[in-house]
């Protein structure tokens, strides 16, 4: 018993020692990234909560609304409740106040590289510029230019400035865009910058055309959204975020105000934006999520989340600002909790950042080492696979570039690498390929010559002749005649018995087989499904459902409209209409595996021709099998589409009713079981 007690005591001591480490390492949120198919997936933790700043020195925050970390490493916090700018170290040590007694309601702060401190004072309706010691250097009020707009108030919310001192302001309620003010002549209004755009749906356009002026006045105004926040990088590019603007919620604007990126993920509640040390972009949503993108708008990480009231470290209630220091620590200003949450990058993130900066500086081979370590930690991190493929492409290792581009679903990188691989193959084997083709042609010529002079292959020819006389073979071969002569072919189907259920079934089965092969084994650049994600039951079922649904609905219509074709005739004729797809699509599948984006139009044009050919055959089949005129055929096709829509609606209603009945029966059964228990 004493020995057992010692063992238990030792175990408790070990648990007590390791528990703090476990709690410290745990994070209250998950980290996600995006794979090459555009699906969000969980990945390693990118940033962990580091510390929480609830006060600077001995003074707590009252109403913090903005945050900026200057190039000297100091943190500037705009507190509209305290009516001043708090300057502190990133560890929370107090340095000094700026604007104390001079600011009314500071809502935005920015510090330039030349130590100028720009403050957007919403309450005083002006922008105040301080020097490093806190002395007022300049103030900018409402622009007097008529271009600004007589009805537009001047309530600056956020501010940044470029190297020349030109100000970019977000003003409350001003939907014209970012206000641009030059410091020349005490403040010259340069115009609006990076205006958000609006769009009207077709339904809205119709309403505005039909409705009267009084009715249009009651509609919601279609005006652009005001940007929520902005930032500027060392090259003078402006970054804006706008809540509720979907894909355009994040913009990277050049000097002309044109957007340079289209992010592959976005948050409709984005509240703040800043740039990092590796040309990366950070966006914070008001509900506590942080999005990290590369310079092209490709998502690297998403982490964080809203606090549910349990006050867990690292979760926020309402984010107002985001900043990044020289160590890649992220600072989130939470106005509801009146605190700043600090996050530090993990080893995984540091390695990825190291690879980013090496690659952007043209040191491609050196970037492979950290990328390899990243992929060792997570082989499914597609962005690292993509970067590795691009690095191999730059050092002209095209085989490995293809490998990693395929892993990451980097279609552009795959196309570029395959172009080079194909060029090398042609350079090395073009003569050999030509000789092989020439040899095949000579062999075919030799076979024909032997057959003509000596009849060497007469048994084979006779066997093929006997096979062609078989009824089923003849019906299958008739499909090629049908695709070239659809009018005569339709007559043969209806009057001469040139088709059968078996032949139609075989043709439909071959069509399904080829469509499945194209879907899963077409060229990598043309696939739309996840690699290895097979759903053959759905593939086969969807083709059969569409084919027979259309045929049955069409048969119901033609029966009413005095069509002469039977159901068997319609099935056979419509199956024969698929022949161009069956014959030509295998060649497209082969070619799709041999071309790059430069020849992409070949596949598009060839596929379009096949579909148009099939549609023409279907139109003529409906017309000729039922002995309709062109006008009657059009009417029948439209009625078929309407019938199909009604049938789909009925099936949906029946499904919903049955689902509700099953749910009701299940609920009653569970209630009965609970009562007996």
KOLFIMAR-773381 format. One record per residue (C-alpha): x, y, z; residue in three letters. Coordinates in nm, 3 decimals. Example, Ala and Ser with C-alpha at 12.3 -4.5 7.8 and 13.67 -1.06 7.14 Angstrom:
px|py|pz|residu
1.230|-0.450|0.780|ALA
1.367|-0.106|0.714|SER
REM end
This chain:
px|py|pz|residu
0.000|0.000|0.000|UNK
0.289|0.237|0.078|UNK
0.441|0.163|-0.262|UNK
0.108|0.228|-0.434|UNK
0.071|0.557|-0.243|UNK
0.415|0.671|-0.358|UNK
0.326|0.593|-0.719|UNK
0.000|0.792|-0.697|UNK
0.179|1.086|-0.533|UNK
0.442|1.087|-0.808|UNK
0.171|1.078|-1.074|UNK
-0.007|1.375|-0.914|UNK
0.318|1.573|-0.903|UNK
0.382|1.500|-1.272|UNK
0.029|1.612|-1.366|UNK
0.070|1.929|-1.160|UNK
0.392|2.007|-1.343|UNK
0.265|1.951|-1.695|UNK
-0.087|2.098|-1.658|UNK
0.018|2.466|-1.679|UNK
0.208|2.397|-2.000|UNK
-0.093|2.228|-2.153|UNK
-0.322|2.515|-2.060|UNK
-0.079|2.769|-2.198|UNK
-0.042|2.586|-2.528|UNK
-0.416|2.545|-2.581|UNK
-0.601|2.800|-2.795|UNK
-0.973|2.879|-2.766|UNK
-1.020|2.879|-3.143|UNK
-0.932|2.678|-3.452|UNK
-0.722|2.791|-3.746|UNK
-0.836|2.740|-4.103|UNK
-0.692|2.781|-4.450|UNK
-0.821|2.730|-4.803|UNK
-0.722|2.441|-5.028|UNK
-0.673|2.453|-5.404|UNK
-1.038|2.368|-5.469|UNK
-1.157|2.668|-5.268|UNK
-1.274|2.467|-4.967|UNK
-1.201|2.584|-4.613|UNK
-1.008|2.327|-4.410|UNK
-0.856|2.317|-4.063|UNK
-0.479|2.351|-4.028|UNK
-0.214|2.399|-3.762|UNK
-0.250|2.687|-3.519|UNK
-0.101|2.993|-3.689|UNK
-0.110|3.239|-3.397|UNK
-0.153|3.182|-3.026|UNK
-0.279|3.431|-2.765|UNK
0.026|3.596|-2.610|UNK
-0.105|3.856|-2.366|UNK
-0.393|4.093|-2.300|UNK
-0.343|4.466|-2.236|UNK
-0.628|4.611|-2.031|UNK
-0.453|4.933|-1.932|UNK
-0.146|5.136|-2.007|UNK
0.055|5.210|-1.699|UNK
-0.202|5.265|-1.428|UNK
-0.478|5.404|-1.652|UNK
-0.744|5.175|-1.801|UNK
-0.896|5.231|-2.140|UNK
-1.229|5.410|-2.154|UNK
-1.337|5.401|-2.519|UNK
-1.047|5.281|-2.739|UNK
-1.132|5.299|-3.109|UNK
-0.808|5.289|-3.308|UNK
-0.455|5.157|-3.289|UNK
-0.129|5.214|-3.477|UNK
0.223|5.075|-3.429|UNK
0.487|5.316|-3.558|UNK
0.818|5.228|-3.720|UNK
0.996|5.301|-3.389|UNK
0.798|5.020|-3.225|UNK
0.575|5.242|-3.011|UNK
0.200|5.187|-2.996|UNK
-0.042|5.477|-3.044|UNK
-0.398|5.424|-2.917|UNK
-0.686|5.662|-2.992|UNK
-0.924|5.669|-2.696|UNK
-1.230|5.882|-2.769|UNK
-1.344|5.850|-2.408|UNK
-1.019|5.983|-2.263|UNK
-1.001|6.236|-2.551|UNK
-0.634|6.178|-2.618|UNK
-0.379|5.954|-2.784|UNK
-0.200|5.711|-2.553|UNK
0.158|5.629|-2.648|UNK
0.301|5.309|-2.504|UNK
0.542|5.028|-2.574|UNK
0.404|4.707|-2.718|UNK
0.443|4.555|-2.370|UNK
0.197|4.810|-2.228|UNK
0.442|5.045|-2.059|UNK
0.325|5.406|-2.062|UNK
0.536|5.657|-2.259|UNK
0.332|5.978|-2.292|UNK
0.001|6.134|-2.397|UNK
-0.061|6.329|-2.716|UNK
-0.344|6.576|-2.770|UNK
-0.449|6.591|-2.407|UNK
-0.678|6.893|-2.375|UNK
-0.670|6.954|-2.751|UNK
-0.872|6.664|-2.890|UNK
-1.249|6.630|-2.865|UNK
-1.328|6.282|-2.996|UNK
-1.027|6.111|-3.158|UNK
-1.143|5.815|-3.367|UNK
-0.839|5.746|-3.584|UNK
-0.461|5.769|-3.549|UNK
-0.173|5.715|-3.792|UNK
0.201|5.771|-3.748|UNK
0.418|5.829|-4.056|UNK
0.783|5.733|-4.095|UNK
0.888|6.098|-4.041|UNK
0.726|6.090|-3.693|UNK
0.419|6.292|-3.787|UNK
0.112|6.185|-3.587|UNK
-0.218|6.223|-3.771|UNK
-0.536|6.216|-3.564|UNK
-0.892|6.208|-3.702|UNK
-1.092|6.411|-3.451|UNK
-1.454|6.335|-3.534|UNK
-1.592|6.552|-3.255|UNK
-1.400|6.862|-3.368|UNK
-1.463|6.782|-3.736|UNK
-1.098|6.814|-3.824|UNK
-0.771|6.627|-3.866|UNK
-0.493|6.733|-3.630|UNK
-0.126|6.671|-3.711|UNK
0.125|6.654|-3.424|UNK
0.502|6.631|-3.428|UNK
0.685|6.363|-3.231|UNK
0.678|6.572|-2.912|UNK
0.303|6.628|-2.931|UNK
0.301|6.982|-3.066|UNK
0.027|7.071|-3.316|UNK
0.179|7.114|-3.661|UNK
-0.133|7.154|-3.874|UNK
-0.509|7.115|-3.873|UNK
-0.738|7.034|-4.164|UNK
-1.109|7.109|-4.158|UNK
-1.391|7.066|-4.405|UNK
-1.275|7.126|-4.765|UNK
-1.416|7.442|-4.920|UNK
-1.403|7.307|-5.273|UNK
-1.749|7.272|-5.436|UNK
-1.639|6.930|-5.562|UNK
-1.652|6.805|-5.202|UNK
-2.030|6.847|-5.203|UNK
-2.236|7.115|-5.036|UNK
-2.443|6.863|-4.837|UNK
-2.152|6.649|-4.718|UNK
-2.048|6.696|-4.359|UNK
-1.686|6.651|-4.248|UNK
-1.657|6.393|-3.972|UNK
-1.320|6.217|-4.018|UNK
-1.319|5.867|-3.872|UNK
-0.991|5.714|-3.995|UNK
-0.678|5.866|-4.147|UNK
-0.353|5.762|-4.317|UNK
-0.093|5.967|-4.506|UNK
0.170|5.896|-4.771|UNK
0.533|6.010|-4.785|UNK
0.444|6.350|-4.931|UNK
0.195|6.417|-4.652|UNK
-0.121|6.367|-4.861|UNK
-0.405|6.261|-4.633|UNK
-0.657|5.985|-4.704|UNK
-0.965|6.010|-4.484|UNK
-1.274|5.804|-4.422|UNK
-1.553|6.042|-4.323|UNK
-1.873|5.932|-4.154|UNK
-2.170|5.928|-4.392|UNK
-1.969|6.029|-4.699|UNK
-2.046|5.768|-4.965|UNK
-1.836|5.930|-5.239|UNK
-1.521|5.748|-5.131|UNK
-1.200|5.829|-4.949|UNK
-1.137|6.200|-4.904|UNK
-0.796|6.299|-5.042|UNK
-0.636|6.618|-4.903|UNK
-0.297|6.763|-4.996|UNK
-0.103|6.960|-4.730|UNK
-0.032|7.234|-4.988|UNK
-0.180|7.577|-4.908|UNK
-0.310|7.467|-4.571|UNK
-0.505|7.176|-4.715|UNK
-0.618|7.132|-5.074|UNK
-0.900|6.893|-5.156|UNK
-0.775|6.662|-5.436|UNK
-1.098|6.469|-5.484|UNK
-1.242|6.135|-5.387|UNK
-1.038|5.816|-5.406|UNK
-1.128|5.447|-5.432|UNK
-1.505|5.497|-5.449|UNK
-1.713|5.186|-5.388|UNK
-1.956|5.094|-5.662|UNK
-2.314|4.975|-5.663|UNK
-2.499|4.743|-5.896|UNK
-2.861|4.693|-5.992|UNK
-3.019|4.357|-6.048|UNK
-3.237|4.300|-6.352|UNK
-3.544|4.305|-6.129|UNK
-3.443|4.643|-5.981|UNK
-3.392|4.784|-6.331|UNK
-3.739|4.670|-6.436|UNK
-3.893|4.824|-6.125|UNK
-3.727|5.159|-6.188|UNK
-3.850|5.158|-6.549|UNK
-4.211|5.066|-6.465|UNK
-4.270|5.256|-6.139|UNK
-4.368|5.620|-6.117|UNK
-4.146|5.888|-5.962|UNK
-4.340|5.873|-5.635|UNK
-4.308|5.493|-5.620|UNK
-3.938|5.504|-5.704|UNK
-3.884|5.753|-5.423|UNK
-4.011|5.495|-5.174|UNK
-3.755|5.238|-5.284|UNK
-3.437|5.192|-5.086|UNK
-3.162|5.422|-5.212|UNK
-2.898|5.244|-5.415|UNK
-2.592|5.430|-5.291|UNK
-2.237|5.296|-5.243|UNK
-2.117|5.190|-4.900|UNK
-1.874|5.402|-4.704|UNK
-1.541|5.225|-4.639|UNK
-1.506|5.105|-4.281|UNK
-1.130|5.133|-4.237|UNK
-0.808|5.180|-4.434|UNK
-0.434|5.131|-4.423|UNK
-0.128|5.224|-4.631|UNK
0.190|5.027|-4.706|UNK
0.548|5.141|-4.765|UNK
0.483|5.173|-5.139|UNK
0.190|5.407|-5.094|UNK
-0.078|5.152|-5.186|UNK
-0.406|5.203|-5.000|UNK
-0.598|4.912|-4.848|UNK
-0.964|4.949|-4.758|UNK
-1.229|4.729|-4.601|UNK
-1.602|4.784|-4.636|UNK
-1.863|4.598|-4.436|UNK
-2.129|4.421|-4.640|UNK
-1.956|4.453|-4.977|UNK
-1.902|4.079|-5.029|UNK
-1.604|4.008|-5.257|UNK
-1.511|4.377|-5.275|UNK
-1.495|4.403|-4.895|UNK
-1.113|4.413|-4.919|UNK
-0.943|4.632|-5.179|UNK
-0.582|4.709|-5.263|UNK
-0.582|5.041|-5.448|UNK
-0.304|5.180|-5.664|UNK
-0.238|5.548|-5.724|UNK
-0.518|5.561|-5.981|UNK
-0.770|5.411|-5.736|UNK
-0.795|5.079|-5.920|UNK
-0.836|4.761|-5.719|UNK
-0.545|4.518|-5.766|UNK
-0.673|4.210|-5.583|UNK
-0.979|3.992|-5.553|UNK
-0.953|3.790|-5.230|UNK
-1.057|3.426|-5.245|UNK
-1.226|3.456|-4.905|UNK
-1.392|3.746|-4.731|UNK
-1.589|3.846|-4.423|UNK
-1.893|4.072|-4.451|UNK
-1.820|4.213|-4.104|UNK
-1.463|4.327|-4.175|UNK
-1.364|4.613|-3.945|UNK
-0.992|4.684|-3.991|UNK
-0.700|4.617|-4.223|UNK
-0.321|4.645|-4.205|UNK
-0.014|4.509|-4.382|UNK
0.263|4.289|-4.243|UNK
0.636|4.257|-4.284|UNK
0.620|4.017|-4.580|UNK
0.383|4.207|-4.811|UNK
0.101|4.012|-4.648|UNK
-0.236|4.161|-4.559|UNK
-0.429|4.124|-4.234|UNK
-0.803|4.184|-4.208|UNK
-0.995|4.175|-3.881|UNK
-1.370|4.129|-3.864|UNK
-1.572|4.298|-3.594|UNK
-1.665|3.956|-3.451|UNK
-1.302|3.868|-3.378|UNK
-1.184|3.671|-3.681|UNK
-0.846|3.753|-3.835|UNK
-0.776|3.681|-4.202|UNK
-0.420|3.673|-4.332|UNK
-0.362|3.699|-4.709|UNK
-0.053|3.713|-4.925|UNK
0.008|4.017|-5.146|UNK
-0.215|3.870|-5.420|UNK
-0.517|3.824|-5.195|UNK
-0.475|3.447|-5.150|UNK
-0.588|3.331|-4.808|UNK
-0.320|3.193|-4.577|UNK
-0.498|3.166|-4.242|UNK
-0.823|3.242|-4.061|UNK
-0.829|3.228|-3.683|UNK
-1.001|3.383|-3.381|UNK
-1.368|3.426|-3.306|UNK
-1.629|3.598|-3.092|UNK
-1.624|3.560|-2.716|UNK
-1.940|3.389|-2.592|UNK
-1.924|3.557|-2.252|UNK
-1.680|3.319|-2.086|UNK
-1.399|3.577|-2.121|UNK
-1.157|3.334|-2.284|UNK
-0.819|3.480|-2.374|UNK
-0.780|3.538|-2.748|UNK
-1.150|3.584|-2.827|UNK
-1.301|3.928|-2.888|UNK
-1.639|4.097|-2.864|UNK
-1.604|4.388|-3.104|UNK
-1.281|4.453|-3.293|UNK
-1.210|4.810|-3.399|UNK
-0.846|4.802|-3.514|UNK
-0.558|4.569|-3.602|UNK
-0.183|4.628|-3.606|UNK
0.133|4.418|-3.657|UNK
0.474|4.485|-3.502|UNK
0.824|4.398|-3.623|UNK
0.805|4.055|-3.455|UNK
0.485|3.966|-3.647|UNK
0.280|3.992|-3.329|UNK
-0.080|4.084|-3.405|UNK
-0.264|4.340|-3.191|UNK
-0.645|4.342|-3.190|UNK
-0.824|4.634|-3.026|UNK
-1.151|4.520|-2.866|UNK
-1.370|4.822|-2.789|UNK
-1.635|4.626|-2.597|UNK
-1.387|4.463|-2.359|UNK
-1.170|4.778|-2.365|UNK
-0.853|4.578|-2.413|UNK
-0.589|4.481|-2.668|UNK
-0.537|4.113|-2.746|UNK
-0.187|4.019|-2.859|UNK
-0.112|3.708|-3.066|UNK
0.229|3.566|-3.154|UNK
0.305|3.348|-3.458|UNK
0.383|2.979|-3.419|UNK
0.685|2.804|-3.569|UNK
0.463|2.691|-3.857|UNK
0.373|3.051|-3.942|UNK
0.730|3.177|-3.901|UNK
0.853|2.920|-4.150|UNK
0.585|3.019|-4.399|UNK
0.670|3.388|-4.359|UNK
1.039|3.312|-4.407|UNK
0.958|3.133|-4.732|UNK
0.741|3.424|-4.845|UNK
1.015|3.683|-4.802|UNK
1.280|3.461|-4.966|UNK
1.058|3.394|-5.265|UNK
0.957|3.758|-5.306|UNK
1.327|3.852|-5.309|UNK
1.402|3.605|-5.588|UNK
1.584|3.355|-5.366|UNK
1.380|3.060|-5.490|UNK
1.610|2.774|-5.393|UNK
1.653|2.913|-5.042|UNK
1.275|2.938|-5.001|UNK
1.245|2.562|-5.052|UNK
1.404|2.480|-4.717|UNK
1.137|2.650|-4.499|UNK
0.866|2.532|-4.738|UNK
0.984|2.174|-4.696|UNK
0.959|2.211|-4.320|UNK
0.609|2.356|-4.354|UNK
0.502|2.060|-4.568|UNK
0.661|1.821|-4.319|UNK
0.425|1.964|-4.057|UNK
0.126|1.963|-4.291|UNK
0.148|1.797|-4.633|UNK
-0.205|1.918|-4.716|UNK
-0.122|2.288|-4.680|UNK
-0.188|2.375|-5.042|UNK
-0.041|2.723|-5.034|UNK
0.299|2.577|-4.940|UNK
0.265|2.318|-5.219|UNK
0.184|2.599|-5.459|UNK
0.481|2.809|-5.348|UNK
0.708|2.505|-5.378|UNK
0.584|2.441|-5.731|UNK
0.642|2.805|-5.829|UNK
0.995|2.788|-5.683|UNK
1.075|2.475|-5.884|UNK
0.938|2.650|-6.193|UNK
1.173|2.944|-6.140|UNK
1.478|2.717|-6.115|UNK
1.359|2.525|-6.425|UNK
1.289|2.194|-6.253|UNK
0.969|2.145|-6.448|UNK
0.888|1.788|-6.344|UNK
0.877|1.881|-5.976|UNK
0.696|2.204|-6.064|UNK
0.424|1.991|-6.228|UNK
0.408|1.762|-5.927|UNK
0.354|2.040|-5.672|UNK
0.124|2.241|-5.899|UNK
-0.097|1.935|-5.930|UNK
-0.094|1.879|-5.554|UNK
-0.196|2.238|-5.485|UNK
-0.438|2.267|-5.778|UNK
-0.233|2.560|-5.910|UNK
-0.370|2.560|-6.264|UNK
-0.167|2.858|-6.385|UNK
0.154|2.711|-6.249|UNK
0.070|2.371|-6.395|UNK
0.006|2.524|-6.737|UNK
0.338|2.711|-6.734|UNK
0.534|2.404|-6.622|UNK
0.359|2.173|-6.868|UNK
0.437|2.417|-7.152|UNK
0.806|2.380|-7.076|UNK
0.786|2.002|-7.029|UNK
0.606|1.968|-7.362|UNK
0.862|2.186|-7.538|UNK
1.147|1.971|-7.403|UNK
0.965|1.653|-7.509|UNK
0.910|1.786|-7.861|UNK
1.273|1.890|-7.881|UNK
1.394|1.545|-7.778|UNK
1.139|1.317|-7.944|UNK
0.985|1.505|-8.237|UNK
1.188|1.314|-8.496|UNK
1.113|0.983|-8.323|UNK
0.741|1.062|-8.313|UNK
0.745|1.152|-8.682|UNK
0.917|0.822|-8.768|UNK
0.664|0.624|-8.562|UNK
0.372|0.792|-8.742|UNK
0.539|0.729|-9.077|UNK
0.592|0.363|-8.984|UNK
0.223|0.325|-8.891|UNK
0.117|0.479|-9.224|UNK
0.350|0.243|-9.413|UNK
0.217|-0.059|-9.223|UNK
-0.141|0.036|-9.311|UNK
-0.043|0.084|-9.675|UNK
0.133|-0.253|-9.670|UNK
-0.170|-0.429|-9.528|UNK
-0.394|-0.281|-9.797|UNK
-0.144|-0.380|-10.068|UNK
-0.118|-0.738|-9.940|UNK
-0.495|-0.763|-9.926|UNK
-0.531|-0.628|-10.278|UNK
-0.269|-0.855|-10.441|UNK
-0.277|-1.173|-10.234|UNK
-0.594|-1.151|-10.023|UNK
-0.396|-1.219|-9.707|UNK
-0.658|-1.071|-9.478|UNK
-0.965|-1.202|-9.662|UNK
-1.088|-1.407|-9.360|UNK
-1.080|-1.097|-9.144|UNK
-1.265|-0.892|-9.406|UNK
-1.529|-1.161|-9.446|UNK
-1.572|-1.191|-9.069|UNK
-1.626|-0.817|-9.047|UNK
-1.875|-0.833|-9.333|UNK
-2.073|-1.102|-9.153|UNK
-2.065|-0.900|-8.831|UNK
-2.205|-0.595|-9.009|UNK
-2.499|-0.804|-9.123|UNK
-2.597|-0.868|-8.763|UNK
-2.907|-0.670|-8.676|UNK
-2.771|-0.518|-8.355|UNK
-2.441|-0.416|-8.518|UNK
-2.634|-0.260|-8.803|UNK
-2.851|-0.063|-8.560|UNK
-2.544|0.064|-8.376|UNK
-2.373|0.160|-8.703|UNK
-2.690|0.342|-8.807|UNK
-2.614|0.604|-8.537|UNK
-2.327|0.737|-8.752|UNK
-2.566|0.770|-9.046|UNK
-2.817|0.945|-8.819|UNK
-2.566|1.210|-8.708|UNK
-2.491|1.298|-9.072|UNK
-2.845|1.267|-9.212|UNK
-3.082|1.335|-8.921|UNK
-3.393|1.378|-9.136|UNK
-3.354|1.049|-9.322|UNK
-3.228|0.891|-9.003|UNK
-3.541|0.994|-8.814|UNK
-3.755|0.843|-9.089|UNK
-3.554|0.519|-9.058|UNK
-3.614|0.512|-8.684|UNK
-3.987|0.576|-8.720|UNK
-4.071|0.371|-9.031|UNK
-3.792|0.124|-9.110|UNK
-3.711|-0.023|-8.767|UNK
-3.350|0.094|-8.770|UNK
-3.337|0.100|-8.392|UNK
-3.411|-0.114|-8.088|UNK
-3.422|-0.091|-7.711|UNK
-3.093|-0.278|-7.688|UNK
-2.912|-0.050|-7.934|UNK
-3.045|0.262|-7.762|UNK
-2.941|0.129|-7.422|UNK
-2.589|0.052|-7.547|UNK
-2.551|0.400|-7.696|UNK
-2.676|0.562|-7.376|UNK
-2.440|0.345|-7.167|UNK
-2.142|0.442|-7.386|UNK
-2.241|0.810|-7.353|UNK
-2.245|0.778|-6.972|UNK
-1.909|0.599|-6.975|UNK
-1.742|0.868|-7.189|UNK
-1.890|1.150|-6.980|UNK
-1.751|0.986|-6.664|UNK
-1.408|0.944|-6.825|UNK
-1.408|1.311|-6.929|UNK
-1.513|1.421|-6.583|UNK
-1.245|1.227|-6.394|UNK
-0.970|1.169|-6.650|UNK
-0.983|1.473|-6.873|UNK
-0.692|1.716|-6.872|UNK
-0.593|1.849|-6.528|UNK
-0.667|2.205|-6.642|UNK
-1.026|2.112|-6.729|UNK
-1.134|1.904|-6.429|UNK
-1.396|2.047|-6.200|UNK
-1.403|1.772|-5.936|UNK
-1.175|1.696|-5.644|UNK
-0.909|1.441|-5.733|UNK
-1.002|1.099|-5.601|UNK
-1.356|1.212|-5.518|UNK
-1.569|0.968|-5.719|UNK
-1.947|0.957|-5.715|UNK
-2.037|0.714|-5.993|UNK
-2.387|0.647|-5.865|UNK
-2.473|1.015|-5.886|UNK
-2.301|1.050|-6.225|UNK
-2.496|0.761|-6.378|UNK
-2.821|0.845|-6.202|UNK
-2.816|1.212|-6.305|UNK
-2.770|1.129|-6.676|UNK
-3.045|0.866|-6.670|UNK
-3.279|1.095|-6.476|UNK
-3.231|1.388|-6.713|UNK
-3.256|1.174|-7.027|UNK
-3.572|0.987|-6.930|UNK
-3.735|1.288|-6.761|UNK
-3.696|1.489|-7.081|UNK
-3.810|1.198|-7.296|UNK
-4.117|1.119|-7.085|UNK
-4.222|1.485|-7.062|UNK
-4.170|1.524|-7.436|UNK
-4.372|1.210|-7.505|UNK
-4.661|1.341|-7.295|UNK
-4.659|1.665|-7.491|UNK
-4.631|1.508|-7.838|UNK
-4.914|1.268|-7.751|UNK
-5.140|1.567|-7.688|UNK
-5.005|1.754|-7.990|UNK
-5.076|1.464|-8.232|UNK
-4.715|1.355|-8.274|UNK
-4.659|1.037|-8.478|UNK
-4.362|0.902|-8.282|UNK
-4.397|0.628|-8.023|UNK
-4.211|0.631|-7.694|UNK
-3.963|0.378|-7.834|UNK
-3.905|0.598|-8.139|UNK
-3.834|0.900|-7.920|UNK
-3.593|0.712|-7.693|UNK
-3.405|0.568|-7.991|UNK
-3.388|0.896|-8.183|UNK
-3.273|1.093|-7.880|UNK
-3.010|0.829|-7.802|UNK
-2.882|0.852|-8.161|UNK
-2.856|1.230|-8.118|UNK
-2.577|1.169|-7.866|UNK
-2.354|1.010|-8.131|UNK
-2.141|1.321|-8.204|UNK
-2.050|1.334|-7.834|UNK
-1.964|0.964|-7.829|UNK
-1.743|0.981|-8.138|UNK
-1.565|1.314|-8.086|UNK
-1.533|1.345|-7.709|UNK
-1.261|1.073|-7.678|UNK
-1.039|1.286|-7.904|UNK
-1.110|1.591|-7.685|UNK
-1.020|1.390|-7.374|UNK
-0.685|1.296|-7.530|UNK
-0.614|1.651|-7.651|UNK
-0.714|1.803|-7.314|UNK
-0.426|1.612|-7.155|UNK
-0.179|1.759|-7.405|UNK
-0.254|2.131|-7.405|UNK
-0.198|2.432|-7.181|UNK
-0.401|2.745|-7.118|UNK
-0.252|2.892|-7.437|UNK
-0.457|2.641|-7.639|UNK
-0.754|2.641|-7.402|UNK
-0.979|2.783|-7.676|UNK
-0.937|2.463|-7.880|UNK
-1.118|2.253|-7.621|UNK
-1.379|2.522|-7.561|UNK
-1.456|2.560|-7.930|UNK
-1.459|2.186|-8.000|UNK
-1.687|2.118|-7.701|UNK
-1.920|2.398|-7.806|UNK
-1.942|2.251|-8.158|UNK
-2.033|1.909|-8.018|UNK
-2.309|2.049|-7.796|UNK
-2.449|2.261|-8.078|UNK
-2.445|1.956|-8.309|UNK
-2.631|1.747|-8.048|UNK
-2.892|2.022|-7.995|UNK
-2.952|2.055|-8.370|UNK
-2.998|1.678|-8.396|UNK
-3.244|1.683|-8.105|UNK
-3.445|1.961|-8.268|UNK
-3.459|1.778|-8.600|UNK
-3.540|1.448|-8.428|UNK
-3.842|1.604|-8.252|UNK
-3.954|1.753|-8.582|UNK
-3.907|1.453|-8.811|UNK
-4.007|1.167|-8.579|UNK
-4.337|1.341|-8.503|UNK
-4.382|1.489|-8.853|UNK
-4.407|1.846|-8.723|UNK
-4.344|2.178|-8.887|UNK
-4.071|2.406|-8.750|UNK
-4.328|2.618|-8.565|UNK
-4.495|2.314|-8.410|UNK
-4.155|2.181|-8.306|UNK
-4.069|2.503|-8.123|UNK
-4.404|2.497|-7.943|UNK
-4.356|2.134|-7.840|UNK
-4.006|2.201|-7.705|UNK
-4.131|2.497|-7.499|UNK
-4.422|2.290|-7.364|UNK
-4.177|2.010|-7.279|UNK
-3.967|2.251|-7.076|UNK
-4.279|2.378|-6.896|UNK
-4.395|2.022|-6.826|UNK
-4.054|1.933|-6.687|UNK
-4.068|2.235|-6.457|UNK
-4.415|2.140|-6.330|UNK
-4.303|1.780|-6.274|UNK
-4.000|1.895|-6.076|UNK
-4.222|2.122|-5.866|UNK
-4.467|1.840|-5.793|UNK
-4.185|1.603|-5.696|UNK
-4.042|1.869|-5.464|UNK
-4.381|1.927|-5.298|UNK
-4.437|1.553|-5.251|UNK
-4.088|1.517|-5.107|UNK
-4.148|1.798|-4.857|UNK
-4.485|1.655|-4.754|UNK
-4.340|1.306|-4.708|UNK
-4.050|1.450|-4.510|UNK
-4.292|1.631|-4.278|UNK
-4.503|1.316|-4.237|UNK
-4.194|1.110|-4.148|UNK
-4.080|1.376|-3.903|UNK
-4.427|1.382|-3.743|UNK
-4.439|1.002|-3.716|UNK
-4.089|0.996|-3.570|UNK
-4.179|1.264|-3.315|UNK
-4.493|1.077|-3.210|UNK
-4.300|0.751|-3.181|UNK
-4.032|0.913|-2.964|UNK
-4.301|1.070|-2.745|UNK
-4.473|0.733|-2.699|UNK
-4.144|0.564|-2.610|UNK
-4.060|0.839|-2.361|UNK
-4.401|0.807|-2.192|UNK
-4.366|0.430|-2.153|UNK
-4.018|0.473|-2.010|UNK
REM end
